[in-house]
Amino acid sequence: MKHTHDEQLLQDVFEAFRQFAIKIQQEDDDEAAWLLSQCSDDAEVRTILKEMTPMMLHVLDGIGKLGAANGSMLSSRFGFPKGTVSKVTKRLAALGLIAIETLPGNKKELHFRITQIGETIYRLHERLDERIKLGAVRFSADYSPEQLIFVRDFMHKLNASSFVRIDE
């Protein structure tokens, strides 16, 4: 059922979205600072972390979770666009975090394997993820299961929508 809403309410919702986008950006910065604080005695890891984007960390995490992976596996399992996987894996390989291998008889299909230094950063990122999960559990304790189900469903619908492509 479609609803009409008060203009002020819609402005408040859009402002909350804008603030949430800013918060996500700040969280990325906080995550990077936490990662760097955890490896103060390892100059090589610190240098590499400073070069990494959040997407690079997510792709490295995907490779770490899968063991050996190809681009299609990463794309389908974690929802990364194939073009993004291609660009990011090249950057990860250039930093020495993954090795890119081909299968005998199939030069087109590339497989990615995490290196020792990549494993170090992957494990560090896993610790960060655990910390984030604990924070999310603590935050969500203030809400009923019904409220969380509403938020989950709302976020799924929001992620599947576009405010720009209104004719579709």
C-alpha positions as CSV (number, residue, x, y, z in Angstrom):
1,M,0.0,0.0,0.0
2,K,1.4,3.4,-1.0
3,H,1.3,6.3,1.5
4,T,1.6,10.0,1.3
5,H,3.8,11.6,4.0
6,D,4.2,15.0,5.6
7,E,6.9,17.0,3.8
8,Q,8.8,17.7,7.1
9,L,8.8,14.0,7.9
10,L,10.3,13.2,4.5
11,Q,13.0,15.9,5.0
12,D,13.8,14.4,8.4
13,V,14.2,10.9,6.9
14,F,16.4,12.2,4.0
15,E,18.5,14.1,6.6
16,A,18.9,10.9,8.6
17,F,20.0,9.1,5.5
18,R,22.6,11.8,4.8
19,Q,23.9,11.6,8.4
20,F,24.1,7.8,8.1
21,A,26.2,8.1,5.0
22,I,28.5,10.5,6.8
23,K,28.7,8.0,9.7
24,I,29.6,5.2,7.4
25,Q,32.5,7.3,6.1
26,Q,33.6,8.1,9.6
27,E,33.4,4.4,10.6
28,D,35.7,3.6,7.7
29,D,38.2,6.1,9.1
30,D,37.8,4.6,12.6
31,E,38.3,1.1,11.3
32,A,41.5,2.1,9.5
33,A,42.8,3.8,12.6
34,W,42.0,0.7,14.7
35,L,43.8,-1.6,12.2
36,L,46.9,0.7,12.3
37,S,46.8,0.8,16.1
38,Q,47.0,-3.0,16.2
39,C,50.2,-3.3,14.3
40,S,52.4,-0.5,15.6
41,D,55.4,-2.8,15.7
42,D,55.1,-4.0,12.1
43,A,56.2,-1.2,9.7
44,E,55.5,-3.4,6.6
45,V,51.9,-4.1,7.6
46,R,51.3,-0.5,8.6
47,T,52.6,0.8,5.2
48,I,50.4,-1.7,3.3
49,L,47.3,-0.9,5.4
50,K,47.7,2.8,4.6
51,E,47.5,1.9,0.9
52,M,44.4,-0.2,1.3
53,T,40.8,0.9,0.7
54,P,37.8,-0.7,2.5
55,M,36.9,-2.6,-0.7
56,M,40.5,-4.0,-0.8
57,L,40.0,-5.3,2.8
58,H,36.7,-6.8,1.9
59,V,38.1,-8.6,-1.2
60,L,41.1,-9.8,0.8
61,D,38.7,-11.0,3.5
62,G,36.7,-12.9,0.9
63,I,39.8,-14.6,-0.5
64,G,40.9,-15.5,3.1
65,K,37.5,-17.0,3.9
66,L,37.4,-19.1,0.7
67,G,41.1,-20.2,0.7
68,A,41.7,-20.1,-3.0
69,A,39.1,-18.3,-5.1
70,N,38.5,-17.0,-8.6
71,G,36.8,-13.7,-9.6
72,S,33.4,-15.3,-10.2
73,M,33.4,-17.0,-6.8
74,L,34.2,-13.7,-5.1
75,S,31.6,-11.8,-7.1
76,S,28.8,-14.3,-6.6
77,R,29.5,-15.2,-2.9
78,F,30.1,-11.7,-1.6
79,G,28.2,-9.5,-4.1
80,F,31.3,-7.7,-5.5
81,P,31.0,-6.5,-9.1
82,K,33.3,-8.5,-11.4
83,G,35.0,-5.4,-12.6
84,T,35.7,-4.3,-9.1
85,V,37.2,-7.8,-8.2
86,S,39.5,-7.6,-11.3
87,K,40.8,-4.1,-10.4
88,V,41.1,-4.8,-6.6
89,T,42.9,-8.2,-7.0
90,K,45.5,-6.5,-9.3
91,R,46.1,-4.0,-6.5
92,L,46.2,-6.7,-3.8
93,A,48.8,-8.6,-5.9
94,A,50.9,-5.5,-6.5
95,L,51.0,-5.1,-2.7
96,G,52.0,-8.7,-2.3
97,L,48.9,-9.7,-0.4
98,I,47.7,-12.3,-2.9
99,A,49.2,-14.4,-5.6
100,I,47.5,-14.7,-8.9
101,E,47.6,-18.2,-10.5
102,T,46.3,-19.9,-13.6
103,L,45.2,-23.5,-13.9
104,P,47.1,-25.7,-16.3
105,G,45.4,-25.7,-19.6
106,N,43.2,-22.6,-18.7
107,K,45.2,-19.4,-19.0
108,K,42.0,-17.2,-18.8
109,E,40.7,-18.3,-15.4
110,L,42.6,-16.6,-12.6
111,H,42.7,-18.0,-9.1
112,F,43.7,-15.9,-6.1
113,R,45.6,-17.3,-3.1
114,I,46.5,-15.3,0.0
115,T,50.2,-14.8,0.8
116,Q,51.8,-14.8,4.2
117,I,51.6,-11.0,4.6
118,G,48.0,-11.1,3.2
119,E,47.2,-13.7,5.9
120,T,48.5,-11.3,8.6
121,I,46.2,-8.5,7.4
122,Y,43.3,-10.9,6.8
123,R,43.6,-12.1,10.5
124,L,43.8,-8.5,11.7
125,H,40.6,-7.7,9.7
126,E,38.9,-10.7,11.2
127,R,39.6,-9.3,14.7
128,L,38.1,-6.0,13.6
129,D,35.0,-7.8,12.3
130,E,34.6,-9.5,15.6
131,R,34.9,-6.2,17.4
132,I,32.2,-4.7,15.1
133,K,29.9,-7.7,15.6
134,L,30.2,-7.2,19.4
135,G,29.3,-3.5,19.0
136,A,26.3,-4.4,16.8
137,V,25.1,-6.9,19.3
138,R,25.4,-4.4,22.1
139,F,23.6,-1.7,20.0
140,S,20.8,-4.0,18.9
141,A,20.0,-5.2,22.5
142,D,17.8,-2.0,22.8
143,Y,15.4,-3.3,20.1
144,S,12.8,-6.0,19.9
145,P,13.0,-8.8,17.4
146,E,10.1,-7.2,15.6
147,Q,11.9,-3.9,15.3
148,L,15.0,-5.5,14.0
149,I,13.0,-7.5,11.4
150,F,11.4,-4.2,10.3
151,V,14.9,-2.6,10.0
152,R,16.3,-5.6,8.1
153,D,13.4,-5.7,5.6
154,F,13.6,-1.9,5.2
155,M,17.3,-2.1,4.5
156,H,16.8,-4.9,1.9
157,K,14.2,-2.8,0.2
158,L,16.3,0.3,0.4
159,N,19.3,-1.5,-1.1
160,A,17.2,-2.8,-4.0
161,S,15.8,0.7,-4.7
162,S,17.1,3.8,-6.5
163,F,16.0,7.3,-5.7
164,V,17.5,8.5,-9.0
165,R,15.9,6.0,-11.4
166,I,12.3,6.7,-10.4
167,D,10.8,5.6,-13.8
168,E,12.0,2.0,-13.3
